[in-house]
Structure formats: C-alpha cells, structure tokens
Amino acid sequence: MYESFNQAPPRLGNQYSGDRVLCSYLRRTLPPDVLEQVEPSLQEMGRLAGGHLYQMQLAYRLHEPQLTQWDAWGERVDRIELTPLWQEAERLAAESGVLAAAYEGRYGRFARSYQFALACLFHPSTDIYTCPLAMTDGAARTLLHSGDRALIERAVPHLTSCDPRQFWTSGQWMTESTGGSDVGRAETLAREHPGGRGTWRLYGRKWFTSAATFQIALLLARPEGNVSGGRGLALFYLETRDESGHLCNIRINRLKDKLGTRKLPAAELSMKATSAYLVMGASNGVANIVPMLHLTRTWNSVTAAAAMRRGLALARDYAAKRVAFGAPLSRKPLHVDTLAGLQAEMEAAFHLAFYLVELIGRDETGEIEAGDSELLRLLTSIVKLTTGRQAIAVASEVLEAFGGAGYLEDTGLPALLRDSQVFPIWEGTTNVLSLDVMRALARSEGLVAYRARLDACLHSAHDAGLLEAARVAQRALAHAEAWLHEVAEHGGPGVDSTSEAGARRFALTLGRALELALLIEQAQWSIDNEQDGRARAAARRFARSGIDLILDVDPADSLALANDEPLPAG
Ligand SMILES: Cc1cc2nc3c(=O)[nH]c(=O)nc-3n(C[C@H](O)[C@H](O)[C@H](O)COP(=O)(O)OP(=O)(O)OC[C@H]3O[C@@H](n4cnc5c(N)ncnc54)[C@H](O)[C@@H]3O)c2cc1C
C-alpha cells in the first residue's frame, strides 16, 4: 500500500531548562543562593509542563466542566465536575506551592519572582487553572491587608496551603449584568442580619464568576440604604458551602458558553439571603478590593507572556521539522523574520511582567521607595493592557506559522488563540485600564518614577548595538510626556475628551517604551555576563516594532467613523 507523508508534530522539552529568557532573567535578578534553592522545583515544573501535563492537555482536549443542577430525586445540587486536567492541576498547584511560595517568607522580596516563575511554567499546560490561583492569591493578600484577624485566621491558612485537602480557592465576584467596567452600577443588595453578630444577608445575581468550585469569595454588594455608585458598595467575604459541601443559599444558574478558556467553569449565580461578612467597612468596596485586582492583573500579565512563550516554543520546534520548497521553515528567511518578530514581542512582554512582579515583591516586604510605590500602582494597569494585546497578536501569528494545522482543533493549537483573547477583556479591558492610567497620573508622581526607571535601564547600556534602541525608547517617552503635557494644559488628564480618546495609545506607548528599556537592560547584562547576544537581538528587533503609538487624530473623524455619522466634505 502506498504510504503517504505524515508530518511530525511539534514537541515540547523541559519548559524551564529550554527557556533561555526565563533562565537568564532569573540568573540576573535572583541572588545565587536563592536560585540554587528554587531551581530544582522550577526544573520539575518545567519537566511536567513539557511532558505529563502537556500530554494530558492534548488527551483531554474535548473534556469540559459539567454542571449538574438537580439530582435524580429532584434535589437542587448545583455540582460542577472539573476536567481531569483541572483536578490534577488543583492538586499540583497546592503541592508545588504555586501560591504558597509567595507567603512562606523564605525568599523575602524574591519570593514573588520565584512564585511567578513557577506560574509561568504551570500556566500554559493547565488550561488556565491560573485563573483560580490568581483570585486566590488576590483574596489572601486582600484579607491580610484588611487586618481582620478573624477572617485572616479562618481563610488565609487554607488559601495558602500546600496540602490539597486543605487548599481553598476564592472567587472574585464583581461583574453583574449592569456592568463589569462600570461596576458601581451593581445591584446586589446586602441586609444586616438582626442579632447576627456582624452577619449580612446578600440578594442578587453575579453575571461572571470564574472557577466556580471556589470555597470562598470576595464580592461587592450594596448595604441597604447606601448611596448609589461605587462608593456605596461594600466588600464582603462569604463561604460558598456548608460543612457537608452544599452551596449555602447560592444557585448556579448556568455555566458560560465561552469562546475560549473552556476548561474554566465560569458561572452565573444567584444569591438569596446568602450569609456574608463585611471586609473593611460598609462602603468603599471598589477601593477596598483594589489589592485583589492588583494581583489578578499581575497574574494576567505573567500568564499572557507565558502563553506567548508556549506558542513560540511550539512554532520554533515545528519550523525546524516542517519542510517547504526544499528547506525547513527555520531556514526560510521570511518565516525566520516572522518568528523573530514574535520572539521579540514575547521577550519584551516577559520583562515588563516580571518587572511588575519585582515591584510587588519589594512592596510586600517593605523594601520599596515611595516613588516606586507610585510606579507600582501605575504599572499594574499599563502592564496588563500592554501584554494582553501582545498575547493575541502573537497567538494569531503562531497559528499561521503552522499553516492549515494551526486551524485544526486536534492539534491543540487553536486554543492558544481562543484562550489569549480573554487577556485583554477580564480584569479590566484595554480602554478601561487606559483611563485608569490617566486618572492615576492625575493623582500621582508615577511618571517621574517611570522615567527614572527607564533612564536607569538605558544608562546601563553601553554596547554600541543597543544605542539606537535606547534612543527609540527615549523618543517614545518624550513624545508621551509632551502629549500628556498638552492634554493637561487643554483640560486636565482623565477629564477631557482629547485625553480620553488618546488614552489607549498613550498607555500602550508607556508600556512598550518600558518593555524596550527593560529588554535593553537585560541585553546588556546578558552580553556582559553570558556572552550571549540574543537578548540584544530581541531589543533591536523590538525597537523597530512600533514603540511610539501616539497619533494626532481628529475627533470629528473618529465620531464619523465609529458611529457612521455624517461628516461634511468641506
Ligand atoms: C471568561 C471570563 C471570565 C470572567 N470572570 C469574572 C469573574 O470571575 N469575576 C468578575 O467579576 N468578572 C468576571 N468577568 C467579567 C469581566 O471582568 C468583564 O466582562 C469585563 O470587566 C468587562 O465588563 P463588561 O463585560 O461589562 O463590558 P463593558 O463594560 O460593557 O465594556 C464594553 C466595551 O466598552 C468599553 N468601555 C467601557 N467603558 C468605557 C469607557 N469609559 N471608555 C471607553 N471604552 C469603554 C470596554 O473597553 C469594552 O470594549 C469575566 C469575563 C470573562 C470573559
């Protein structure tokens, strides 16, 4: 029988030792004794991510979480069965300390870098199990920040446990059908329970509640009689199940039928007289939940970079195997040029995300200066929105790099694109975070600290091959500052329609300029210490990939285009 050609599929090796960018970054930023201690667990996670977990991911590709609302005898049960990989990920996340690493206090300010290095390896092979981890991390930090001893003692040991039997995850229930961005319109009502010693009863419907097998949730609800808007909302803590595992006055109405993240059970649920406790007072909930959002946005940024890295690892392996027009794709100049551009985007995103992680590590251990504290608040939004957009662009190109195979479900590749599409939507959309940036700049000196950091990176560069790239970063920042100055003179940041309309281009310019600067810093270090020019190549390539995105746009043109309104030709 005639044997036709079968293409060898892409393969993954150890995702830690094969990750030059992550390994080199950790060598630069971690003290050698810390690196020596954490490296075995990174090696192990890298081995699982490229082996067992990846194989499970492919094998259980068609499995999705199942919601059973009623049992055979008519009892309402609202039970969610997770996919086999999620069950495995839940156990592994606890045992390998993907969350606990940040709370054990063993590595001081470097604990966060270690934790997110683990998360970076864990994420792409566990079908977004990092979503519940992000919210759980955010909940633990928010409870610790609240100073509420009873809640801390009750929940934090579970949220940070390495024992899968003790480990709890948390939900973050903000979005209602009235709005996720404009969360101040939330309708969930809270009534103080008479004689309930601080217990409240909640009534309402939450429209998106991810990873709906959580044991606790932090959520927003409006105490009866409070003013409308965000200030009238309060932050609440609740436990979802009683001791026998039944949901406590919570009904899961349905699971969301999503484009991607399909292994992640995201539910719509209703609360009727559901018991909850106030966290940090009976108002200002939107402000009080901010520590949680800072962390979930950081997870979003790191996992966006990790997803890009996975796509590239597969595309690179495939390019070495796939022959077209007489040579492997890895030797075809235009394919090489395409992958090089993607690699530069990924390296830039990685360094920006991990710089944010470094700042969090210093903040949590009290080793942060005032200016960097303001920079941290500013960067959370910038990093999330910048890396979220990059992840989609990279994933889309990665699929194309596989040709027709990239479009076939049973290669496992389309999920890379579908799952990436969520990065810019949840935890704040690109536009909404860009407006946050404008508001943050109106209140703080974050841009001064931003400039100081960018300058420090660029001043570290003395290799002649990096100087033009450094000038590109400088020019982009100068343009951004000039634009900000202009809109501030015009009406003040965040309040004027010109600054609103340009906020996204401005925020992305700040994101990309700092990415370039951080890449340059890494490149110089790598040249000096590793005699390796690859990070320099990434910096040089990234510098030519559109750093300054600020444009002069006529608002009348925009109105006419967006709303298809008449625009006089004269
Ligand atoms: C898979 C998934 C899981 C989720 N999980 C959770 C969860 O666990 N908990 C939770 O609370 N939420 C969750 N969400 C909800 C998510 O956070 C919101 O969908 C998101 O914040 C956007 O809110 P929205 O859907 O109301 O969109 P809208 O706010 O209606 O936004 C629509 C569009 O308008 C734009 N826009 C809005 N305001 C402005 C403005 N002022 N200027 C310019 N543009 C603007 C937005 O950028 C967007 O493009 C999840 C969403 C998804 C997709």
The ligand as a Gaussian input file, in Angstrom:
#p B3LYP/6-31G(d) Opt

LIG

0 1
 C      -14.145000      34.276000      30.729000
 C      -14.496000      35.414000      31.630000
 C      -14.435000      35.250000      32.990000
 C      -14.765000      36.289000      33.846000
 N      -14.687000      36.098000      35.196000
 C      -15.073000      37.076000      36.029000
 C      -15.050000      36.885000      37.441000
 O      -14.652000      35.836000      37.943000
 N      -15.485000      37.890000      38.227000
 C      -15.909000      39.081000      37.723000
 O      -16.266000      39.947000      38.499000
 N      -15.936000      39.303000      36.404000
 C      -15.527000      38.333000      35.538000
 N      -15.562000      38.546000      34.178000
 C      -16.138000      39.772000      33.669000
 C      -15.143000      40.763000      33.113000
 O      -14.307000      41.266000      34.121000
 C      -15.940000      41.852000      32.408000
 O      -16.608000      41.261000      31.316000
 C      -15.063000      42.990000      31.947000
 O      -14.581000      43.707000      33.038000
 C      -15.804000      43.954000      31.009000
 O      -17.006000      44.360000      31.553000
 P      -18.352000      44.268000      30.686000
 O      -18.481000      42.871000      30.204000
 O      -19.464000      44.840000      31.471000
 O      -18.078000      45.152000      29.410000
 P      -18.448000      46.697000      29.216000
 O      -18.000000      47.462000      30.399000
 O      -19.845000      46.814000      28.787000
 O      -17.475000      47.079000      28.021000
 C      -17.829000      47.021000      26.638000
 C      -16.779000      47.783000      25.843000
 O      -16.821000      49.147000      26.197000
 C      -15.548000      49.608000      26.543000
 N      -15.700000      50.655000      27.563000
 C      -16.383000      50.578000      28.730000
 N      -16.295000      51.749000      29.372000
 C      -15.577000      52.578000      28.591000
 C      -15.171000      53.944000      28.697000
 N      -15.471000      54.694000      29.750000
 N      -14.427000      54.471000      27.693000
 C      -14.077000      53.729000      26.641000
 N      -14.442000      52.458000      26.476000
 C      -15.184000      51.878000      27.435000
 C      -14.788000      48.413000      27.035000
 O      -13.397000      48.588000      26.869000
 C      -15.345000      47.333000      26.123000
 O      -14.623000      47.327000      24.924000
 C      -15.199000      37.526000      33.305000
 C      -15.248000      37.699000      31.924000
 C      -14.905000      36.668000      31.087000
 C      -14.973000      36.873000      29.594000

